[in-house]
Amino acid sequence: MKNYATATNVDEGIVYKYPQELLPVSQEAMPAVGYAYALQQKVADSFFKAGVIPVKVDIK
């Protein structure tokens, strides 16, 4: 539980009261993560081209 508290920056007392489990991301979920990054990058690029943000942002 201490590792979870440290990883999530949550007080250990709260973690012990409401225990959670950290699980690895499955291979099936990986394409969805890449797709989400691609969408976020597209939005950031659009904002840059429109002048909403002054510098190009790399989402990664």
Order of alpha helices (4+ residues) and beta strands (2+ residues): alpha-alpha-alpha
